[in-house]
Amino acid sequence: MPIASTGVRGDIRSALLARSDPARPFVTYLGPDGRMELSGASVANAAAKIANALVGAFDLQAGDSVGVHIPWHWQRVTWLIGIWSAGCTVVPGGGEECDLIVAGPQEAAGLPGAVQVVSMHPFGMPLDAAAMAQLPPGVEDVTLAVRTQPDQQVFTDDHSQQLALDGLTQFELLQRGVEWAKPHAQATCLGMVPGPDQWWLPAIWPLVTDGAVVLADTIDDDVRSSERIEVVAD
């Protein structure tokens, strides 16, 4: 049974790879297109590809910033971890001050510069021609740049002291997750709806507890029972 750690070491990528069973669920998304569950291994694979793309395709370096406009979706979890795995900083709603901007298709309109769009397809497939036609000029589908990357992260630097989010380093963000999880030390599954903690907790909770997170717009008794959710974040 996952129990919240009393402390963490290293960076976010190391915490992901240290999970006891990579085959266990990491994040489940319940959305209009149905249910999508990703294991820890799937998240690690996706995050590695994202990190490789950020460095190899977009020339980002540790310390660079990524403006994130990805909606409530499993893709937000994989992109957050991928960005942190590259040693970059997540800037929720970031704009021209950022070194790169990634967004969902509906969020891309009006954003500055060459925005990279993240597909909201249930299985992360590229946008089709009709969806591409709806995007503003200059906006690109980032899916192909990510999917062609190696499954394992090419570089393995320790990014524990790199800024992750809201002025916190990766190490400090993991510690924040540990403190949040302490009152729920016996919980194996956390349910979350959109709220103030949505920019860090869905990605960090499974790292510090060895558990899983379920993302949904609403969580009623039926969802709580079917997904075996033990704690619902306020």
C-alpha positions as CSV (number, residue, x, y, z in Angstrom):
1,M,0.0,0.0,0.0
2,P,1.5,3.4,-0.9
3,I,2.3,5.5,2.1
4,A,3.4,9.1,1.8
5,S,7.2,9.5,2.1
6,T,8.8,11.2,5.0
7,G,11.2,12.9,2.6
8,V,12.4,12.9,-1.0
9,R,15.7,13.1,-2.6
10,G,16.8,14.1,-6.1
11,D,14.7,15.6,-8.8
12,I,11.3,14.9,-10.3
13,R,12.6,12.5,-13.0
14,S,14.3,10.4,-10.3
15,A,11.2,10.3,-8.2
16,L,9.2,9.0,-11.2
17,L,11.7,6.3,-12.0
18,A,11.9,5.3,-8.3
19,R,8.2,4.2,-8.2
20,S,8.0,0.7,-6.9
21,D,6.0,-0.8,-9.7
22,P,6.0,1.0,-13.1
23,A,3.0,-1.0,-14.3
24,R,0.7,0.4,-11.6
25,P,-1.7,3.2,-12.6
26,F,-0.2,6.7,-12.3
27,V,-3.0,9.0,-13.8
28,T,-6.5,8.3,-15.0
29,Y,-8.5,10.9,-16.9
30,L,-12.3,10.8,-17.1
31,G,-13.4,13.1,-19.9
32,P,-16.0,13.6,-22.7
33,D,-14.2,11.0,-24.8
34,G,-14.2,8.4,-22.1
35,R,-11.6,7.0,-19.7
36,M,-7.9,6.9,-20.2
37,E,-5.5,5.3,-17.7
38,L,-1.7,5.7,-17.9
39,S,0.7,3.5,-15.9
40,G,3.9,4.9,-14.3
41,A,5.8,3.3,-17.2
42,S,3.6,5.1,-19.8
43,V,4.1,8.4,-18.0
44,A,7.8,7.9,-17.9
45,N,7.9,7.1,-21.6
46,A,5.8,10.1,-22.5
47,A,7.8,12.4,-20.2
48,A,11.1,11.2,-21.7
49,K,9.9,11.9,-25.2
50,I,8.7,15.3,-24.2
51,A,12.0,16.2,-22.5
52,N,14.0,14.9,-25.5
53,A,11.9,17.1,-27.8
54,L,12.3,20.2,-25.7
55,V,16.0,19.8,-25.8
56,G,16.5,18.3,-29.3
57,A,13.8,19.9,-31.3
58,F,13.3,23.2,-29.6
59,D,16.8,23.9,-28.2
60,L,15.7,24.5,-24.7
61,Q,18.2,24.3,-21.8
62,A,17.9,23.7,-18.1
63,G,16.5,26.9,-16.6
64,D,14.5,27.9,-19.6
65,S,10.8,28.5,-19.1
66,V,7.7,26.9,-20.8
67,G,4.3,28.7,-20.8
68,V,1.7,26.0,-20.3
69,H,-1.9,26.4,-21.5
70,I,-2.9,22.7,-21.4
71,P,-6.4,22.1,-20.1
72,W,-7.5,19.6,-17.4
73,H,-6.3,16.4,-19.1
74,W,-3.8,13.6,-18.7
75,Q,-1.6,15.4,-21.2
76,R,-1.1,18.1,-18.6
77,V,0.5,15.6,-16.2
78,T,2.8,14.1,-18.8
79,W,3.9,17.6,-20.1
80,L,4.6,18.9,-16.6
81,I,6.8,16.0,-15.8
82,G,8.4,16.2,-19.2
83,I,9.2,19.9,-18.8
84,W,10.6,19.3,-15.3
85,S,12.6,16.3,-16.7
86,A,14.3,18.7,-19.1
87,G,15.2,21.0,-16.1
88,C,12.8,23.7,-17.4
89,T,10.3,25.8,-15.4
90,V,6.6,25.6,-15.8
91,V,4.8,29.0,-16.1
92,P,1.0,28.5,-16.0
93,G,-0.5,30.8,-18.6
94,G,2.9,32.1,-19.6
95,G,3.3,34.3,-22.7
96,E,6.1,36.1,-24.5
97,E,8.4,36.0,-21.5
98,C,8.7,32.3,-21.9
99,D,11.1,30.4,-24.1
100,L,8.3,28.1,-25.5
101,I,4.6,28.0,-25.3
102,V,2.5,24.8,-25.4
103,A,-1.3,24.8,-25.4
104,G,-4.4,22.8,-26.1
105,P,-6.1,23.4,-29.5
106,Q,-8.8,25.6,-28.0
107,E,-6.4,27.5,-25.8
108,A,-4.0,28.4,-28.7
109,A,-6.0,31.2,-30.1
110,G,-4.6,34.7,-29.2
111,L,-1.3,33.3,-27.8
112,P,1.9,35.0,-29.0
113,G,4.6,33.5,-31.1
114,A,5.0,30.0,-32.5
115,V,2.7,28.1,-30.2
116,Q,3.1,24.3,-30.0
117,V,-0.3,22.6,-29.7
118,V,-0.8,19.5,-27.6
119,S,-3.4,17.1,-29.0
120,M,-6.3,16.3,-26.7
121,H,-7.0,13.0,-28.5
122,P,-7.7,10.3,-25.9
123,F,-4.6,8.4,-27.0
124,G,-2.5,11.4,-27.8
125,M,-2.8,11.0,-31.6
126,P,-1.9,14.0,-33.9
127,L,-4.5,16.5,-34.9
128,D,-6.4,15.6,-38.0
129,A,-6.7,18.0,-41.0
130,A,-10.0,19.5,-39.8
131,A,-8.5,20.3,-36.4
132,M,-5.4,21.8,-37.9
133,A,-7.5,24.0,-40.1
134,Q,-9.1,25.5,-37.0
135,L,-5.7,26.6,-35.6
136,P,-4.4,30.1,-35.9
137,P,-1.6,30.8,-38.4
138,G,1.9,29.8,-37.2
139,V,0.6,27.3,-34.7
140,E,2.1,23.8,-34.9
141,D,1.0,20.3,-33.7
142,V,3.8,19.3,-31.4
143,T,2.8,15.6,-31.4
144,L,5.1,14.5,-34.3
145,A,8.1,16.2,-32.8
146,V,7.5,14.4,-29.5
147,R,6.5,10.9,-30.9
148,T,9.7,10.6,-33.0
149,Q,11.9,11.0,-29.9
150,P,13.7,8.1,-28.1
151,D,11.7,6.3,-25.4
152,Q,14.5,6.9,-22.9
153,Q,15.7,10.3,-21.8
154,V,19.0,11.1,-23.6
155,F,20.4,13.2,-20.8
156,T,20.1,12.5,-17.0
157,D,21.4,15.6,-15.2
158,D,20.2,16.2,-11.7
159,H,17.7,19.0,-11.8
160,S,16.7,19.0,-8.1
161,Q,17.8,22.6,-7.7
162,Q,16.3,23.9,-11.0
163,L,13.2,26.1,-10.6
164,A,10.1,24.0,-11.2
165,L,7.0,26.2,-10.5
166,D,6.0,29.3,-8.5
167,G,9.6,29.9,-7.4
168,L,10.1,26.4,-6.0
169,T,12.9,24.1,-7.0
170,Q,12.1,20.6,-8.0
171,F,13.3,19.3,-4.6
172,E,11.1,21.9,-2.9
173,L,8.0,21.0,-5.0
174,L,8.4,17.4,-4.1
175,Q,8.7,18.3,-0.4
176,R,5.6,20.4,-0.8
177,G,3.9,17.2,-2.1
178,V,5.1,15.2,0.9
179,E,3.7,17.8,3.3
180,W,0.3,17.8,1.5
181,A,0.2,14.0,1.5
182,K,1.0,13.5,5.2
183,P,-2.6,13.7,6.4
184,H,-3.6,11.1,3.8
185,A,-0.7,8.7,4.4
186,Q,-2.8,5.5,3.9
187,A,-4.5,6.7,0.7
188,T,-3.6,4.9,-2.6
189,C,-5.8,7.0,-5.0
190,L,-6.4,10.7,-5.0
191,G,-9.4,12.3,-7.0
192,M,-9.0,15.8,-8.3
193,V,-11.3,18.3,-10.1
194,P,-10.0,21.6,-11.5
195,G,-8.9,23.9,-8.7
196,P,-6.0,25.9,-7.3
197,D,-3.7,23.0,-6.8
198,Q,-4.1,21.6,-10.4
199,W,-0.8,22.9,-11.6
200,W,1.3,20.7,-9.4
201,L,-0.6,18.2,-7.3
202,P,-1.8,15.8,-10.1
203,A,1.8,15.3,-11.2
204,I,3.5,15.3,-7.8
205,W,1.1,13.2,-5.7
206,P,1.9,9.9,-7.4
207,L,5.6,10.6,-7.1
208,V,5.6,11.1,-3.3
209,T,3.0,8.5,-2.4
210,D,3.6,5.7,-5.0
211,G,-0.1,6.0,-5.6
212,A,-2.4,7.2,-8.4
213,V,-4.5,10.3,-9.3
214,V,-7.9,10.4,-11.0
215,L,-8.7,13.6,-12.9
216,A,-12.3,14.5,-13.7
217,D,-14.5,17.6,-14.1
218,T,-16.7,16.3,-11.3
219,I,-16.4,13.4,-8.8
220,D,-19.6,11.9,-7.5
221,D,-20.2,8.8,-5.4
222,D,-20.3,6.6,-8.5
223,V,-17.0,7.8,-9.8
224,R,-15.5,7.6,-6.3
225,S,-16.6,4.0,-6.0
226,S,-15.7,2.8,-9.5
227,E,-12.2,4.4,-9.4
228,R,-11.6,3.4,-5.8
229,I,-10.8,7.0,-4.9
230,E,-10.0,7.4,-1.2
231,V,-9.3,11.1,-1.0
232,V,-10.8,14.0,-3.1
233,A,-8.7,17.1,-3.1
234,D,-10.6,20.3,-2.2
